[in-house]
Structure formats: structure tokens, C-alpha cells
Amino acid sequence: MIVGTAGHIDHGKTSLVKALTGIDADRLKEEKARGITIDLGFAYKPTADGGVLGFVDVPGHERLVRNMLAGATGIDHVLLVVAADDGPMPQTREHLAILDLLGLTRGAVVLTKSDLVPDARLAEVRAEIDALLQPTGLAGSPVFAVSNLTGAGMAALEQHLLLAQQAQAPAAADGLFRLAVDRCFSLAGIGTVVTGTAVSGRVAVGDRVLVSPRKLPVRVRGLHAQNRESQRGLAGQRLALNLAATGLEKSDIARGDWIVAEAAHAATRRIDARLRLLAGEARDLAHWTPVHLHLGACDVGARVVLLEGPALAPGGSALVQLELNREIAAWHGDRFILRDQSATRTLGGGVVLDPFASATLRRKPQRRAALAALEQAAPEDALRSLLALEPPAGVDVDSFFLAWNLQPARREAVLKAVAHRVLVDGGVSRLFAPGQLERVAASLTEALAAHHQQHPDSPGLPPAALQKQPAVKTRAAVFNHLLRELINAGTLQRAGTSLRLASHQVALRPNEQALWDRLRPWLDEGGIHPPKLTDLLARDRTLHRNQVMHLLDKLARFGKIYAVSEEYFVQPQHLHALAQAAQKLAQADAHQRLNVKDLRESLALSRHLSLPLVEFFDQVGFTKRDPEGRKIRRDATDLFGGHGSA
């Protein structure tokens, strides 16, 4: 069990830890000289059952609250220390507010210097403390009157801590390993050592881990758990890890970093969260207020983006987004504290809901509904609620499980418990509610049917226009996936650069059909080397240019052929082949660009065809020209595949 002290300066926190453990937690020369705690101190007390109580001693000065916060991560049991002669003081109240915001509910109050005051004063201070604790999670905590000098009351306090340790549920070790670094130093002959509390998972000597948010790979060369050499460490223990890596320096790791399992690395500069503003604040918290964010052992500047309303009233809570000045590591469920820009007072605190938040549409009702789903305690319930909202992009399964810091076995259990459909998009697996994709596919066909009814002579809708239809709500990758499914099923067909229902046909008049029957074999015989229009007309002097152009324009409008230029008309299957060849050339190029000369030489195209062909590719959005050549913007099959028979 990790025990943390809290309380005002000079109320005897360090002396209390020494009385309980025999260890002076003040380790700095300046602390010895000034007689106050400046930074975190640590001490350990072995217990009769073979366990170890770990103590984190924090500074009480108002200017050192940031150091106090660095030591608060991972505390299981808090000792709120109050000097009986002074009673509750400013940092007593601030530390208590911080403990409440961090969700700590297990602890005790220790009245030090009790031998210096009469019983009436002790009773008075007890009453003040009871009133202070009442609205917090520590309400009803036992109070122990002690003397650090005489030892009076220490036996009862020690017995309380031993019973609390026995009653404490084991820390959850099923998550991936995470340790919040609160100290980093070098030891001669050993190397770089970091200390901190393991908040989840387990680690062993020899494990390869990462320093987050830098994603610096290191190896655990040795470790101490609860001040004892060990081969492994678990969540809930204070650990000292001896880390090794080529060229690793002490300066590569700092307080506020995390040591995590490789699969748990999570870096972010934007966090969505639930924030509670302290009731004692004098004014509302305004949108875009600059603050200090304390999460784990880190302290980083941030701005508060209010997602609900223009301001947050004292004592209220709201969904917010925190835009950070630099990257930090964070996970769903992490508790945090906000202090004002000058770091002189605590404003409030809360819990991380989405560590990978986006600035896009962040204040929309749909986003707030998604964050409400993430407030549920169990990942199964959160995922089920998210899918019920039918987000157009689905739920990125890897990001979801990374945010919740779940082991592979736990992930599988969650997926089995929640009905879903999975779609793989560029290596990213996305989850959708049962029937969601089918409903989106139906909206596509319904939108096209409505267009055909209103515009019977139209070839259909370009993909971009179809995706923008009000009834069609999905991301581009999902949209393209559904198009491929509908085309492969024969429900949709390409009509040039447009899409149409396969059932929607525009019939040629008899004389037009007869003319097309004469022209089509001539266009087909060249394959990817189509004849020029003038060469077609030269084959049969009875053909009239205007009549042929009218037919070819009509066929191009309805996607039966592609009008690459005024002289070249290409069958859909042949243009698809040309586009695929162009895409392969671009993929093989060092700059991933299509070069006209390479295309012409590799396919033996004429100069008269190659230039208008690539310009046509630019026009329809298949390629985009830049100084290095032409970049492929769309997949050849997505844009030109799936045509009906010409």
C-alpha cells in the first residue's frame, strides 16, 4: 500500500513519516538547512506479514503544490496532517480539495502536536476537520491525535494503516504496464534510474519498455519494488527501474514522463475530459482560459475549451477539451488537476475521457453524446453506447483499446460482449453497429434513385456529389468500401466519372444503336491504343462527323465511353487498364509520381494520346500535378472500375 501525506507547511508531515518509519524523507541539503520539505520524499516500513508500506512525503508550501501533485499519483491511502495548535490552514484546504478531485476516498486525519494543546482545543480542531471533510470523498475518515516527539498515539495510527493494507483490494494488474516518473537520477556503476508508482500492469527485469511521450525504447536492467530488489513489479507498488539503452542519458527522461509497455504508448496534445470547478472559485471559468494541467507527475500549460456553454460556474462540472502546449502521455480514466496560469491556486480537476481528441466538430451534440458514452465505467458499456450513436467513421478499435489501456485478452472479451461489424480501412479496423453499414448503403441507392427520378437524362452522380447527399453520412474510406461492395454486387455501375443504379438505363434510338454497333468494334480492337476520330471517319466515308460526335458525346455523358479529348474516345475497360498501369508506374517512382514520358514509353502510346490522357486524369481527379510530377489521388479501380457493359 502506498501512503501519501498532505497538509500545510510545518504541520509535521515529514516528522510523522520519520516517527512511523525511522527514515528522514528530507533528502536535499536545502531541505535540511531550511527545515522544510521542498521536493518529494520517500520512506518504507516493512510489516509483520512480509509486506511493505510505502510512504510519499509531499511539500506543504503553497509555491510547491506542483511538487505535491507530482507525488499524488498512485497514492492508495492519504494521511491529512493538521497541527493541533494551528488547525486547518490554507494548504490544508487546498490539499484536501486536490485529494477529492483525484478521487481519493481512503485515508485518515492525523492531528500532530497534540501534546501542545488542551483537550478543548483538540475537540475544536476535530469539529473543524469534520466540517471540511463532509463534502469530500474522505468524509467520515478516522482522526488520530499524535505527538511526533513523544510517540503518543502512534501505535493506534500504525494499527490503522496495517488494517487498511489488509483490507485493500489488490491493484488491477490486467492493464498494460504504466509508471509515472517522479524522479530520474544516475548512480555510479548502475546508470539511469527512474522511480514512481506503477499505476497498472506488471513489469519484469529484461522487459523492453518505452519512455512516453517521446517513444524512447529502453530495457529494464534491474528493479526494486517497495525498496526491495526484485525480478518483477506490479501495479500499486513504488518501483525503482534501472533502465538501459544505447546512449541513454539521465537528461533523456524527466519527471512527468511515463515508462510504459510498448503497446501502451499514447502521446497527445489534445484531451477531452469531464472538469469540475471548485465551489470556492470567485468567478466563472471562461472559454479558452490558460491553465496548468497536472496529470500523473507532469505539469504542462494548456487552454480550456468549453464544450458546453460559454462559461463554467463555480461548483459546476462540464465537458471540456484541453489543448496542451506540448505532447504528454494520457489514458482514459486518468485524473488531473488544473491550476491557474500563475500556478498560485487550484481551479479544479477531472477525469480524461478521450486522450486522442480532435478539434473537428468538438462542440457538436454528436461529440458530446460520444463523450457521455465514454463516461461509463466499463469499456463494454462505453463501446456499446458509442456504437449505438452510429458514428459515420465508426469506432477505431485500436485507438479505443489503447485509450482504455486493455490487454489483448481483455480486448477480446469486450469485443465478444458487444455486437458489432468490423471494417478494415487502410490497416485500421473500425467497428460499426449491426445494420449501420447496410443502412448507409441503402441511403446511397435511395439518393441515386431520387436523382434518376428527378433527372432521367442524367448519367448519375459523381462520387463526391453522392457522398455529400444529406441522407449519406459516412467518411470517405467507408463510402468507397460500400461503393465497391455495391458495384461488385451489381447494384451500382460506373457511368463515366459518375455512378448510377444498374437498373437505370438510357436506351439509344434504333439509328443510334446501329451506328454504335458499327463503331464499337473499331474502338475495341485497339484496346489501350484507341484510334483517332479522324481515322474512324476515314474507314467509312458514309459516316458524318456531326452524327458520330453527337452519338459519342451522348455515350460519354452516360459513361459508356470516356471522351479523353476531341480526338480520342476510350472504352471503360481500356481506360481502367490505362489508369492501373499509370498507378503502378507512380508507385514504383522514387517520388511516388507519374511521369508522362515513362507512361508513354512503357505502354507504347503515341504522343498525341499520352498528353491528353494525363490531362484527362487531372481533370477527373485521378491525378494532381505538382513540381515533381503527377500524384495519384484516387485508386484506379475505385474511380474507373465497376462499369457496366458498353
C-alpha positions in Angstrom: 0.0 0.0 0.0 1.2 3.5 -0.9 0.6 6.1 1.8 0.8 9.8 1.0 0.9 12.8 3.3 -0.9 16.0 2.7 -1.2 19.3 4.6 0.0 22.7 5.4 3.7 23.6 5.7 5.3 23.0 9.1 2.5 20.8 10.3 4.8 17.9 10.9 4.3 15.7 7.8 8.0 14.7 7.5 8.4 14.2 11.2 5.3 12.0 11.2 6.8 9.8 8.4 10.1 9.6 10.4 8.2 8.6 13.5 6.4 5.8 11.7 9.4 4.5 9.6 12.5 5.8 11.3 13.5 7.4 8.0 14.0 11.1 7.3 12.3 11.7 4.0 14.0 15.1 3.5 17.0 14.2 1.3 18.1 17.6 -0.1 20.7 19.8 1.5 18.4 22.8 1.2 15.6 20.9 2.9 18.0 20.2 5.8 19.2 23.8 6.0 15.7 25.4 5.8 13.8 22.8 7.8 11.1 22.4 5.2 10.2 19.8 2.6 10.9 21.1 -0.9 10.6 18.0 -3.1 9.1 14.6 -2.8 10.4 12.3 -0.1 10.1 8.6 0.2 10.3 6.1 3.1 9.3 2.4 3.6 8.1 0.4 6.6 8.2 -3.5 6.5 5.2 -5.1 8.1 5.0 -8.3 10.1 3.2 -10.2 7.3 6.1 -9.7 4.9 4.6 -6.7 3.1 5.9 -3.1 2.9 4.2 0.2 3.5 5.5 2.8 1.1 5.3 6.5 2.2 5.3 9.5 -0.1 6.0 12.7 1.8 5.0 15.9 -0.1 5.9 19.6 0.5 3.2 21.8 2.1 4.3 25.3 0.9 1.9 27.0 -1.4 4.6 27.6 -4.0 5.4 23.9 -4.1 1.9 22.5 -4.8 3.2 21.3 -8.2 5.7 19.0 -6.4 2.9 17.8 -4.1 0.8 16.9 -7.2 3.7 15.0 -8.7 3.7 12.7 -5.7 -0.1 12.2 -5.6 -0.3 9.8 -8.5 -0.8 6.2 -7.3 -1.5 7.0 -3.6 -3.8 4.4 -2.0 -4.2 5.9 1.4 -3.8 9.5 2.5 -2.8 11.0 5.8 -4.1 14.5 6.0 -1.8 16.1 8.6 -3.1 19.0 10.7 -1.2 20.7 13.5 -3.5 20.8 16.6 -2.3 24.3 17.6 -2.8 25.9 14.1 -5.8 23.9 13.0 -6.8 23.7 9.3 -4.8 26.3 7.2 -4.8 27.4 3.5 -2.8 24.4 2.2 -4.8 22.0 4.3 -7.8 23.2 2.4 -6.1 23.2 -1.0 -4.5 19.8 -0.5 -7.9 18.4 0.6 -9.5 19.8 -2.5 -6.8 18.2 -4.6 -7.3 14.8 -2.9 -11.0 15.0 -3.5 -10.5 15.9 -7.2 -8.2 13.0 -7.6 -10.9 10.6 -6.3 -9.1 9.5 -3.1 -11.6 8.1 -0.6 -9.4 6.1 1.7 -7.4 7.9 4.4 -7.2 9.3 7.9 -6.6 12.7 9.6 -3.6 13.0 11.8 -3.6 15.8 14.5 0.1 16.4 15.2 1.5 18.5 18.1 -1.5 17.2 20.1 0.7 17.3 23.3 0.9 21.1 23.0 -2.8 21.9 23.3 -5.5 21.2 25.8 -8.3 18.7 25.2 -10.8 21.5 24.4 -8.6 22.7 21.5 -8.3 19.2 20.2 -12.1 18.9 20.2 -12.4 22.2 18.4 -10.0 21.2 15.7 -11.7 17.9 15.3 -15.0 19.7 14.7 -13.4 22.0 12.1 -11.9 19.0 10.3 -15.2 17.1 10.3 -16.8 20.1 8.6 -14.1 20.3 6.0 -14.2 16.6 5.1 -18.0 16.4 4.9 -18.4 17.4 1.2 -15.4 15.3 0.1 -14.7 11.6 -0.6 -12.8 11.5 2.7 -15.9 12.3 4.8 -16.0 10.2 8.0 -12.3 9.3 7.9 -10.9 8.5 11.4 -8.9 11.1 13.3 -5.7 10.3 15.3 -4.2 12.7 17.7 -0.4 12.1 17.9 2.8 13.6 19.0 5.8 13.1 16.7 8.1 13.9 19.7 6.7 11.6 22.4 5.2 8.9 20.2 1.8 9.3 21.8 -1.0 8.0 19.5 1.5 6.3 17.0 0.5 2.8 17.9 -3.1 3.4 17.1 -2.2 5.1 13.8 0.2 2.2 12.8 -2.6 -0.3 13.6 -5.0 1.6 11.4 -2.5 1.5 8.5 -1.9 -2.2 8.9 -5.7 -2.9 8.9 -6.1 -0.6 5.8 -3.4 -2.5 4.0 -5.0 -5.9 4.7 -8.4 -4.6 3.6 -7.1 -3.0 0.4 -8.2 -4.8 -2.8 -5.2 -5.9 -5.0 -4.3 -3.3 -7.6 -5.5 -4.1 -11.1 -2.6 -5.7 -12.9 -4.6 -6.7 -16.1 -3.8 -3.4 -17.9 -0.6 -2.7 -19.8 2.3 -1.5 -17.7 2.4 2.2 -16.8 4.6 4.0 -14.3 4.5 7.8 -13.7 8.1 9.0 -13.3 8.6 11.3 -10.3 12.4 11.0 -10.1 15.2 10.3 -12.5 18.9 10.1 -11.5 22.2 8.3 -12.2 24.1 6.0 -9.9 27.8 5.2 -10.4 28.2 1.8 -11.8 24.5 1.3 -12.3 23.3 4.0 -14.8 20.0 5.7 -15.2 17.3 5.0 -12.6 13.7 6.2 -12.5 11.3 5.9 -9.7 7.5 6.2 -9.5 4.3 4.4 -8.7 3.1 1.6 -11.1 -0.5 2.5 -11.8 -1.3 -0.5 -14.0 0.1 -3.8 -15.3 3.3 -5.5 -14.4 7.0 -5.3 -15.5 9.9 -7.7 -15.1 13.7 -7.5 -15.5 14.6 -7.8 -19.1 11.4 -6.3 -20.4 11.6 -3.8 -23.3 9.5 -0.7 -22.5 9.1 2.9 -23.8 9.5 6.3 -22.3 6.4 8.2 -23.2 5.5 10.6 -24.8 9.0 10.6 -26.5 8.6 6.9 -27.5 12.2 6.3 -26.4 12.9 2.5 -26.3 14.7 1.2 -23.2 15.3 -2.0 -21.4 14.7 -2.8 -17.7 18.1 -3.9 -16.5 17.1 -4.2 -12.8 14.3 -3.1 -10.4 13.4 -2.6 -6.8 9.8 -2.9 -5.7 8.8 -1.3 -2.4 12.5 -0.6 -1.7 13.4 -4.3 -2.2 15.4 -5.9 -5.1 13.0 -7.9 -7.2 12.6 -9.6 -10.6 9.2 -8.1 -11.2 7.0 -5.2 -10.2 3.2 -4.8 -10.1 0.6 -2.1 -10.1 0.2 -0.5 -6.7 3.9 -0.7 -5.9 6.5 2.0 -5.8 9.3 0.9 -8.2 12.8 1.9 -9.0 13.7 0.9 -12.5 17.3 0.7 -13.8 17.0 1.5 -17.5 19.4 0.8 -20.3 19.7 1.8 -23.9 22.4 2.8 -26.3 23.5 6.3 -25.5 20.9 6.8 -22.7 21.5 9.8 -20.6 19.8 11.0 -17.4 18.6 14.1 -19.3 16.6 11.8 -21.7 14.0 11.2 -19.0 12.3 13.7 -16.7 9.6 14.0 -14.1 6.3 13.8 -15.8 7.3 11.1 -18.3 5.8 7.7 -18.2 7.5 4.3 -18.5 5.1 2.1 -20.4 4.7 -1.3 -22.1 5.5 -0.9 -25.8 1.8 -1.4 -26.7 0.6 1.2 -24.2 2.4 4.2 -25.7 0.0 7.1 -26.1 1.1 10.7 -26.9 -1.4 13.5 -27.3 -1.7 17.3 -27.4 -5.5 17.4 -27.1 -7.7 15.8 -24.4 -11.5 15.6 -23.9 -12.5 15.4 -20.3 -15.0 16.0 -17.6 -14.0 19.0 -15.5 -15.2 20.1 -12.1 -14.6 23.7 -11.0 -14.1 24.2 -7.3 -17.0 25.8 -5.5 -14.7 28.3 -3.8 -13.7 30.0 -7.1 -14.7 33.7 -7.2 -15.7 33.7 -10.8 -16.8 31.6 -13.7 -14.2 29.7 -15.7 -14.2 31.3 -19.2 -13.7 29.6 -22.6 -10.0 29.5 -23.6 -8.7 30.1 -20.1 -5.0 29.4 -19.8 -4.1 26.9 -17.1 -1.5 24.5 -15.7 -2.5 20.8 -16.2 -1.2 18.3 -13.8 -1.6 14.7 -14.8 0.5 11.9 -13.4 3.7 13.7 -12.4 3.7 16.1 -15.3 3.0 19.9 -15.3 2.1 21.4 -18.7 0.5 24.6 -19.9 -2.9 24.2 -21.5 -6.1 26.1 -22.7 -9.6 25.1 -21.6 -12.1 24.7 -24.4 -15.6 24.6 -23.0 -17.8 22.2 -24.9 -21.0 23.1 -23.1 -21.9 26.8 -22.8 -19.8 29.9 -22.7 -18.6 29.6 -19.1 -18.4 27.1 -16.2 -19.8 28.3 -12.8 -18.1 27.6 -9.5 -19.0 24.2 -8.2 -20.3 23.0 -11.6 -18.9 20.4 -14.0 -18.8 20.3 -17.8 -17.3 18.5 -20.7 -14.1 20.3 -21.9 -11.3 19.9 -24.3 -7.8 20.7 -23.1 -5.4 22.0 -25.7 -1.8 21.4 -24.5 1.4 23.3 -25.1 3.3 20.1 -25.7 2.8 16.4 -26.0 2.1 14.4 -22.9 1.1 10.8 -22.3 -2.5 10.2 -21.1 -5.1 7.5 -21.0 -8.9 7.2 -20.4 -9.8 7.4 -16.7 -6.6 9.4 -15.7 -7.3 12.0 -13.0 -5.9 15.5 -13.5 -5.8 18.8 -11.6 -6.0 22.3 -13.1 -4.2 25.3 -11.5 -4.4 28.9 -12.7 -1.9 30.4 -15.2 0.4 31.8 -12.5 0.3 28.4 -10.6 -0.9 30.1 -7.4 -4.2 28.3 -6.8 -6.1 25.2 -7.7 -9.1 25.7 -10.0 -10.5 22.3 -10.3 -9.9 18.9 -11.8 -11.4 16.0 -13.5 -11.0 12.8 -15.5 -9.8 12.1 -19.0 -12.5 10.7 -21.3 -10.7 10.7 -24.7 -6.9 11.2 -24.8 -6.9 11.4 -28.6 -9.4 14.2 -29.1 -9.9 16.1 -32.3 -10.7 19.8 -32.7 -13.1 19.0 -35.5 -16.8 19.3 -34.6 -15.8 19.2 -30.9 -18.8 21.2 -29.7 -21.4 19.4 -31.8 -24.2 17.5 -30.0 -22.9 14.2 -31.5 -19.5 14.7 -30.0 -20.9 15.5 -26.6 -23.1 12.3 -26.8 -19.9 10.3 -27.6 -18.2 11.7 -24.6 -21.2 10.9 -22.4 -20.8 7.3 -23.6 -17.2 7.3 -22.6 -18.1 8.3 -19.1 -19.4 4.8 -18.4 -17.2 2.8 -16.1 -16.9 -0.4 -18.1 -15.3 -0.5 -21.6 -18.1 -2.9 -22.8 -20.8 -0.4 -21.8 -18.8 2.5 -23.3 -18.2 0.7 -26.6 -21.9 -0.4 -26.8 -23.1 3.1 -26.3 -20.7 4.6 -28.8 -21.8 2.1 -31.5 -25.5 2.9 -30.7 -24.7 6.5 -31.8 -23.7 5.1 -35.2 -20.7 7.5 -35.8 -20.1 7.9 -39.5 -16.5 6.9 -39.2 -17.2 4.0 -36.8 -15.0 3.4 -33.8 -11.3 3.0 -34.3 -10.9 -0.2 -32.3 -7.1 0.1 -31.7 -7.4 3.7 -30.5 -10.3 2.8 -28.3 -8.5 -0.1 -26.6 -5.2 1.9 -26.3 -7.1 4.7 -24.6 -8.6 2.2 -22.1 -5.2 0.5 -21.7 -6.5 -3.0 -22.1 -4.5 -6.2 -22.5 -5.2 -8.4 -25.6 -7.3 -10.9 -23.7 -9.4 -8.2 -22.2 -9.9 -6.7 -25.6 -11.2 -9.9 -27.0 -13.6 -10.2 -24.1 -15.0 -6.7 -24.8 -15.5 -7.5 -28.5 -17.3 -10.7 -27.7 -19.6 -8.9 -25.4 -20.6 -6.1 -27.8 -22.4 -6.8 -31.1 -20.6 -5.1 -34.0 -19.4 -5.3 -37.6 -15.8 -4.7 -38.4 -14.4 -3.0 -41.5 -10.7 -2.7 -42.2 -9.7 0.6 -43.7 -6.1 1.0 -44.7 -4.9 -1.3 -41.9 -7.2 0.4 -39.4 -10.1 -1.7 -38.0 -13.3 0.2 -37.5 -16.3 -1.1 -35.6 -19.9 -0.3 -36.6 -23.2 -1.0 -35.1 -25.1 -4.0 -36.5 -27.0 -2.9 -39.6 -25.3 0.5 -39.7 -23.4 0.0 -42.9 -26.4 -1.6 -44.5 -28.4 1.5 -43.7 -25.7 3.7 -45.2 -25.6 1.5 -48.3 -29.4 1.8 -48.6 -29.1 5.6 -48.3 -26.7 5.6 -51.3 -29.0 3.7 -53.5 -32.0 5.8 -52.4 -30.2 9.0 -53.1 -29.3 7.8 -56.6 -32.9 6.6 -57.2 -34.2 10.0 -56.3 -31.6 11.7 -58.6 -32.6 9.4 -61.5 -36.3 10.2 -61.0 -35.7 13.9 -61.0 -33.1 13.9 -63.8 -33.9 10.9 -66.1 -31.4 12.1 -68.7 -28.5 12.4 -66.3 -25.9 9.7 -66.2 -25.9 9.7 -62.4 -23.9 11.5 -59.7 -20.1 11.8 -59.3 -18.9 10.0 -56.1 -18.1 13.3 -54.4 -21.6 14.6 -55.1 -23.2 11.4 -53.9 -21.2 11.4 -50.6 -22.5 15.0 -49.9 -26.1 14.0 -50.2 -27.9 14.8 -46.9 -29.0 11.2 -46.3 -25.5 9.9 -46.8 -23.4 10.3 -43.7 -20.1 8.5 -43.6 -16.4 9.0 -44.0 -14.6 8.7 -47.4 -13.0 5.3 -46.8 -16.3 3.8 -45.6 -18.1 5.4 -48.5 -15.6 3.9 -51.0 -15.8 0.5 -49.3 -19.6 0.5 -49.7 -19.3 1.6 -53.3 -17.1 -1.4 -54.1 -19.5 -3.7 -52.4 -22.5 -2.3 -54.3 -20.6 -2.4 -57.6 -19.4 -5.9 -57.0 -23.0 -7.0 -56.2 -24.2 -5.4 -59.4 -26.4 -2.8 -57.7 -24.4 0.2 -58.9 -22.4 0.8 -62.1 -20.0 3.4 -63.2 -21.2 5.9 -65.8 -18.1 7.7 -66.8 -16.9 9.5 -63.7 -20.4 9.2 -62.3 -22.4 6.5 -60.5 -25.8 5.1 -61.4 -28.1 2.3 -60.4 -27.6 -0.7 -62.6 -31.3 -0.7 -63.2 -31.2 2.8 -64.6 -30.6 2.6 -68.4 -30.8 5.2 -71.1 -31.7 3.4 -74.4 -30.3 4.5 -77.7 -32.6 5.2 -80.6 -32.5 2.5 -83.3 -30.4 4.5 -85.7 -28.0 5.4 -82.8 -27.7 1.8 -81.8 -27.0 0.8 -85.3 -24.2 3.4 -85.6 -22.8 2.4 -82.2 -22.7 -1.3 -83.4 -20.5 -0.2 -86.3 -18.2 2.0 -84.2 -17.7 -0.2 -81.1 -15.6 -3.0 -82.7 -13.2 -0.4 -84.2 -12.7 1.3 -80.7 -12.3 -2.2 -79.1 -9.7 -3.6 -81.5 -7.0 -1.1 -80.4 -7.5 -1.8 -76.7 -5.4 0.7 -74.8 -4.4 2.2 -78.1 -7.7 3.7 -79.4 -7.9 5.1 -83.0 -8.3 8.8 -83.6 -11.7 10.0 -84.5 -10.4 11.2 -87.9 -9.1 7.6 -88.5 -12.5 6.2 -87.6 -14.3 8.5 -90.1 -11.8 7.6 -92.8 -12.8 3.9 -92.5 -16.3 4.6 -93.8 -16.9 7.7 -96.0 -20.6 7.4 -95.4 -20.2 8.4 -91.8 -20.9 12.1 -91.0 -18.7 13.7 -88.4 -21.6 15.6 -86.7 -23.7 12.5 -86.4 -20.8 10.5 -84.9 -19.8 13.3 -82.5 -23.4 13.5 -81.3 -23.5 9.8 -80.6 -20.1 9.7 -78.9 -21.0 12.7 -76.7 -24.2 11.0 -75.6 -22.3 7.8 -74.8 -19.7 9.7 -72.9 -22.4 11.5 -70.8 -23.8 8.2 -69.8 -20.5 6.5 -69.1 -20.4 4.1 -72.0 -17.1 5.6 -73.2 -14.6 8.2 -72.0 -14.0 11.3 -74.0 -10.3 11.7 -73.3 -10.0 14.5 -75.9 -11.8 15.7 -79.1 -10.0 13.0 -81.0 -9.8 10.1 -78.6 -12.7 8.1 -77.1 -11.8 5.1 -74.9 -13.9 2.1 -73.8 -14.2 2.0 -69.9 -12.4 -1.3 -69.5 -9.4 0.0 -71.5 -9.3 3.3 -69.6 -9.3 1.3 -66.4 -6.3 -0.7 -67.6 -4.5 2.6 -68.6 -5.2 4.0 -65.1 -3.9 0.9 -63.4 -0.7 1.0 -65.4 -0.3 4.6 -64.5 -0.8 3.9 -60.8 1.8 1.1 -60.8 4.3 3.4 -62.5 3.7 6.1 -59.9 4.1 3.6 -57.0 7.4 2.5 -58.5 8.7 6.0 -58.8 11.1 7.4 -56.1 8.8 10.4 -55.6 5.6 8.4 -56.0 4.8 10.5 -59.1 3.6 9.7 -62.6 5.8 10.9 -65.4 4.3 11.4 -68.8 7.4 10.2 -70.7 7.5 7.0 -68.6 3.8 6.3 -69.2 4.2 6.9 -73.0 7.3 4.7 -73.3 6.1 1.8 -71.0 2.8 1.5 -72.8 4.0 2.5 -76.3 1.4 5.2 -76.5 1.6 7.9 -79.2 2.4 11.5 -78.2 -1.0 12.5 -79.5 -2.7 10.3 -76.9 -0.3 10.4 -73.8 -0.6 14.1 -73.2 -4.4 14.4 -73.4 -4.7 11.2 -71.3 -2.8 12.6 -68.3 -4.6 15.9 -68.6 -7.9 13.9 -68.5 -6.6 12.1 -65.4 -6.0 15.5 -63.8 -9.5 16.7 -64.9 -11.3 13.8 -63.3 -9.3 13.9 -60.1 -7.3 10.7 -60.6 -4.0 12.6 -60.5 -2.9 16.1 -59.4 0.1 17.8 -61.0 2.9 19.3 -58.8 6.5 20.2 -59.4 7.7 16.6 -59.1 5.1 15.2 -61.5 1.6 13.9 -61.0 0.5 12.4 -57.7 -2.2 9.7 -57.7 -5.1 11.0 -55.7 -7.6 8.1 -56.1 -7.3 4.4 -56.6 -7.7 3.4 -60.2 -10.3 0.7 -59.5 -12.3 3.0 -57.2 -12.5 5.6 -59.9 -12.7 3.6 -63.1 -13.7 0.1 -62.2 -17.2 -1.4 -62.0 -18.6 -0.2 -65.3 -21.5 -1.9 -66.9 -21.0 -3.4 -70.4 -20.6 -0.8 -73.1 
